[in-house]
Amino acid sequence: MKIAILHGPGDLRVEEHHLDTSNLGPREIWVQTEITAFKIGTDRGNYEGEKSLPGAPNEFPRGVGDSNVGIVRGVGSEVTKFKVGDRVTSRASHQSEYIAEIPGTFVKIPDDVHSEDAVYAHLYTLSSLCYTKANFRVGENVAVVGVGLLGLAAVALGPHFGAKIAAVANSPLRLEMAELMGAHAGFLSDDPDLKGKLDDFTKNAGVDLVILTANPWPAYKTAVEIVRRSGRVSIISLLGRGEADPDFNPLYSGYFYDKGISLIAANGTVGYEHPSEFEDRFSWNRMCEYILSLMVDGGLEPKRLITHRLHYTEMAKAYEMATQREKAMLGVIFDWRNTSSHTT
């Protein structure tokens, strides 16, 4: 098998490792990867050696990536949910094949969903938490601050959930991408009349929910300034990552207490007022299945944002491009389909 291993900041290698697929455990499946997706912000931070990334180990060497689409090539004796030949999406790293234990984060991909859409299903599931954890209600006005992959996913999901969406970005190019993904309006974050334009957009009702996907402190300040009184800010970013301490008080009463807003971390599990005695209706995999259902027949189409399709051997090139913060680089797919055959 081929697997991408980060040995230190900037030292990414695709290595050959042995994988024994001849003796699967009863609850194991063997998956051969078709494609993986590059999550620019998280993967770039990992590549640069940051230690505060969710899911990333603190020590080197370590794997990279967590968006994988592959074909099931073998199943253990107790596996009933999947069969050989199924396409699955998982949070496995950048690698040509792997063995993992069920249940894990494995979801079967419907036949009508393109693999280049399905590879983003887990990322879109993460963005959906910005709505569910903030108790979003149909018809609310939502502003998405930060229009990278996670932000664009939140934009794309909004109309499906019944939101009126405004994108707030620092680049006209990203606003064009937001419009492509379904935003009803878009504004530059440094627009001196941003608040006024949002008032016009909401017909003076205000922004009920701000989804913050950008890390810089100025983006946080924008979020708490534009949300209405008693509104909510759903935060999926790692605030201040790689920056010095802010030059303002993030909980200054004028932004927080006086306005009576709620700051919500879009992480963890979601409470549900009508629970089922049999299962968690809003478990990660259940939500991922729902996201995939929205992709049937192109209803939700993340592949619109793919700007680069690369062979896995060119992976380091993509990481280096990401360190340059190129705005034109967004969706990046690594193709693993012509790797050499495995050995058992």
C-alpha positions in Angstrom: 0.0 0.0 0.0 1.0 3.6 -0.5 0.5 6.1 2.4 1.3 9.8 2.9 3.4 10.3 6.0 4.5 13.7 7.4 7.9 13.3 9.0 8.3 16.9 10.1 7.1 20.4 9.0 7.2 20.4 5.2 8.6 16.8 5.0 5.8 14.9 3.3 6.6 11.5 1.8 4.4 8.9 0.1 5.7 5.6 1.4 5.3 1.9 0.6 3.9 0.0 3.6 2.9 -3.6 3.9 -0.8 -4.4 4.3 -2.0 -7.9 5.0 -5.5 -8.3 3.6 -5.6 -12.1 3.8 -6.9 -12.5 7.3 -9.6 -9.8 8.1 -11.0 -9.7 11.6 -14.7 -10.4 12.0 -15.6 -6.7 12.2 -13.0 -5.4 9.7 -13.3 -4.2 6.1 -10.7 -3.7 3.5 -11.1 -0.6 1.3 -9.1 0.3 -1.8 -9.0 4.1 -2.2 -10.3 5.8 -5.4 -9.7 9.5 -4.4 -9.0 11.6 -1.4 -9.7 15.3 -0.9 -7.3 18.0 0.4 -8.7 20.1 3.2 -6.7 23.2 2.7 -6.8 24.9 6.1 -6.5 21.8 8.3 -4.1 19.9 6.0 -1.9 23.0 5.5 -1.7 23.5 9.3 -0.7 19.9 9.7 1.9 20.2 7.0 3.3 23.4 8.6 3.7 21.5 11.9 1.0 23.0 14.0 0.2 21.0 17.1 -3.2 22.3 18.0 -5.2 20.8 15.1 -8.2 18.6 16.0 -7.5 15.0 15.1 -3.8 15.5 14.3 -1.3 13.7 16.6 1.3 15.9 18.3 4.3 13.8 17.3 6.0 13.0 14.0 5.8 11.0 11.9 2.0 11.3 11.4 -0.6 10.7 8.7 -2.4 13.5 6.8 -5.9 13.9 5.4 -9.3 12.7 6.4 -11.6 12.7 3.4 -11.5 9.3 1.5 -13.7 7.5 -1.1 -12.9 3.9 -1.9 -14.3 0.5 -2.9 -14.8 -2.3 -0.4 -12.6 -5.2 -1.4 -13.1 -7.5 1.6 -15.3 -7.8 4.7 -15.0 -9.7 7.9 -17.4 -12.5 9.0 -19.6 -10.2 11.1 -19.9 -7.3 8.7 -23.4 -7.1 7.4 -23.8 -3.4 6.5 -21.3 -3.4 3.7 -20.4 -5.9 0.9 -17.6 -6.3 -1.6 -18.0 -3.7 -4.4 -19.7 -1.0 -2.3 -18.4 2.5 -2.5 -17.8 4.1 0.9 -16.8 7.5 2.2 -14.7 7.6 5.4 -12.3 9.8 7.3 -9.4 7.6 6.4 -6.1 9.4 5.6 -4.4 9.8 2.2 -3.5 6.2 1.4 -4.1 3.8 -1.4 -5.9 1.1 0.7 -6.5 0.3 4.3 -8.2 -2.0 6.8 -10.5 -0.6 9.5 -13.0 -1.8 12.0 -16.7 -1.2 11.7 -18.6 0.9 12.7 -16.2 3.8 12.5 -17.0 6.7 10.2 -18.0 4.6 7.1 -21.0 5.5 5.1 -22.2 3.8 1.9 -22.4 6.1 -1.1 -25.6 6.0 -3.2 -25.2 4.9 -6.8 -26.3 8.3 -8.1 -23.7 10.3 -6.2 -20.4 11.1 -8.0 -17.3 10.1 -6.1 -15.9 13.7 -6.4 -19.0 14.9 -4.5 -19.1 12.1 -2.0 -15.4 12.7 -0.9 -16.6 15.9 0.7 -19.5 14.3 2.6 -17.7 14.2 5.9 -16.5 17.8 5.5 -20.1 18.9 4.8 -21.3 16.9 7.8 -18.8 19.0 9.9 -20.3 22.2 8.5 -23.8 21.0 9.2 -22.9 21.1 12.9 -22.8 24.9 12.6 -26.5 24.8 12.1 -27.6 21.9 14.3 -25.6 22.9 17.4 -26.9 26.5 17.0 -30.6 25.3 17.0 -31.1 26.8 13.5 -34.7 27.5 12.5 -36.1 27.5 9.0 -36.2 31.1 7.6 -33.4 32.6 9.7 -30.9 35.0 8.2 -27.4 33.4 8.2 -24.0 35.1 7.5 -21.0 32.9 6.8 -17.8 34.6 7.7 -14.8 32.9 6.0 -15.4 31.4 2.6 -12.9 28.5 2.4 -14.0 24.9 2.0 -15.9 24.7 5.3 -17.5 28.1 4.7 -18.6 27.2 1.2 -20.0 23.9 2.5 -22.1 26.0 5.1 -23.2 28.3 2.3 -24.3 25.3 0.1 -26.2 23.6 2.9 -28.0 26.8 3.9 -30.7 26.8 1.2 -31.4 23.1 1.7 -31.9 23.8 5.4 -34.2 26.8 4.7 -31.7 29.6 5.4 -31.3 33.0 3.7 -27.5 33.1 3.2 -25.0 36.0 3.0 -21.3 35.2 2.4 -18.7 37.5 4.0 -15.2 37.0 2.5 -11.9 38.9 2.0 -11.7 38.1 -1.7 -14.0 38.9 -4.7 -13.1 35.5 -6.1 -14.4 33.7 -3.0 -17.6 35.7 -3.2 -18.0 34.4 -6.8 -17.6 30.8 -5.5 -20.1 31.5 -2.7 -22.6 32.7 -5.3 -22.0 29.5 -7.3 -22.7 27.4 -4.2 -26.0 29.1 -3.6 -25.4 32.3 -1.5 -28.2 34.8 -1.8 -25.8 37.7 -1.4 -22.1 38.3 -0.8 -20.1 41.1 0.8 -16.4 41.9 1.4 -15.4 41.8 5.0 -13.6 45.2 4.8 -16.6 47.0 3.3 -17.1 50.0 5.5 -20.8 49.7 5.0 -21.0 45.9 5.7 -23.4 46.3 8.6 -25.7 48.5 6.5 -25.7 46.2 3.6 -26.5 43.3 5.9 -29.4 45.3 7.3 -30.7 45.8 3.8 -30.3 42.1 3.0 -32.3 41.0 6.1 -34.8 43.8 5.7 -33.6 45.2 9.1 -34.4 41.9 10.9 -30.7 41.4 11.5 -28.4 38.4 11.2 -29.8 35.6 13.4 -26.9 33.3 13.0 -23.2 33.9 12.0 -21.2 30.9 11.0 -17.5 31.6 11.6 -15.1 29.4 9.6 -12.1 31.8 9.5 -9.3 31.6 12.0 -8.0 35.2 12.2 -9.1 37.4 15.1 -10.4 40.2 12.8 -12.9 37.6 11.4 -14.1 36.9 14.9 -14.6 40.6 15.5 -16.6 40.9 12.3 -18.8 38.0 13.4 -19.7 39.5 16.8 -20.2 42.9 15.3 -22.7 41.9 12.6 -24.8 39.4 14.6 -28.1 40.9 15.9 -28.9 41.3 19.5 -29.6 37.9 21.1 -28.2 36.2 18.0 -25.8 33.3 17.8 -22.3 32.9 16.5 -21.5 29.3 15.6 -17.7 28.9 15.5 -16.0 26.1 13.5 -12.7 27.8 13.2 -9.6 27.6 15.4 -9.5 31.2 16.5 -6.1 32.9 16.5 -4.3 29.9 15.1 -0.8 31.0 14.3 -1.4 34.5 15.4 -0.4 36.7 18.3 -2.9 37.5 21.0 -5.6 39.8 19.8 -5.4 43.6 20.4 -9.0 43.7 21.7 -11.0 41.8 24.3 -12.9 39.0 22.5 -15.6 39.1 25.2 -15.9 42.9 25.4 -19.4 43.6 26.8 -20.2 45.7 23.7 -19.9 42.6 21.6 -21.0 39.9 24.0 -22.9 40.6 27.2 -24.6 43.9 26.2 -25.9 42.2 23.0 -26.9 39.0 24.8 -25.4 36.8 22.1 -24.5 33.1 22.3 -21.1 31.8 21.2 -21.3 28.2 20.1 -18.6 25.7 19.4 -19.6 23.6 16.4 -18.0 20.4 17.7 -19.2 17.4 19.6 -22.6 15.8 19.7 -26.0 17.5 19.1 -28.8 17.4 21.6 -32.2 16.2 20.3 -35.5 17.0 22.0 -37.2 13.9 20.5 -34.7 11.1 21.1 -35.1 7.6 19.8 -34.7 4.7 22.1 -32.9 2.7 19.4 -30.3 5.1 18.0 -28.9 8.6 17.9 -30.8 10.2 15.1 -28.2 12.9 14.7 -25.1 10.8 14.9 -22.2 11.6 12.7 -22.9 8.8 10.3 -26.6 9.5 10.2 -25.9 13.1 9.3 -23.4 12.0 6.7 -26.0 9.8 5.1 -28.3 12.8 5.0 -25.7 14.9 3.3 -25.1 12.2 0.7 -28.9 12.1 0.0 -28.7 15.8 -0.8 -26.1 15.0 -3.4 -28.3 12.6 -5.4 -29.0 14.0 -8.9 -26.7 16.9 -8.3 -28.9 18.6 -5.6 -25.7 19.4 -3.6 -22.6 19.4 -5.8 -19.3 20.1 -4.0 -17.3 19.1 -7.1 -18.2 22.4 -8.6 -15.4 23.8 -6.4 -12.7 21.5 -7.5 -9.8 23.6 -8.9 -7.1 20.9 -9.0 -7.1 17.2 -9.8 -3.7 15.6 -9.1 -2.2 12.2 -9.1 -1.2 11.1 -5.5 2.5 11.4 -6.5 2.0 15.2 -6.8 0.6 15.6 -3.3 3.5 17.5 -2.0 3.0 20.1 -4.8 -0.5 20.8 -3.5 0.7 21.2 0.1 3.4 23.7 -1.1 0.8 25.6 -3.1 -1.4 25.8 0.0 1.3 27.4 2.1 1.3 30.2 -0.4 -2.4 30.9 0.5 -3.4 31.0 -3.2 -7.1 32.2 -3.3 -7.6 30.4 -6.7 -6.8 27.0 -5.1 -9.8 25.5 -3.4 -11.0 22.0 -4.1 -8.1 19.6 -4.6 -8.5 15.9 -5.4 -5.8 13.2 -5.2 -6.3 10.2 -7.5 -5.1 6.8 -6.2 -6.6 4.5 -8.8 -3.5 3.5 -10.7 -1.3 2.5 -7.7 0.5 -0.8 -8.1 -1.3 -3.9 -6.8 -1.1 -4.7 -3.1 0.8 -7.6 -1.5 -0.6 -9.9 1.2 
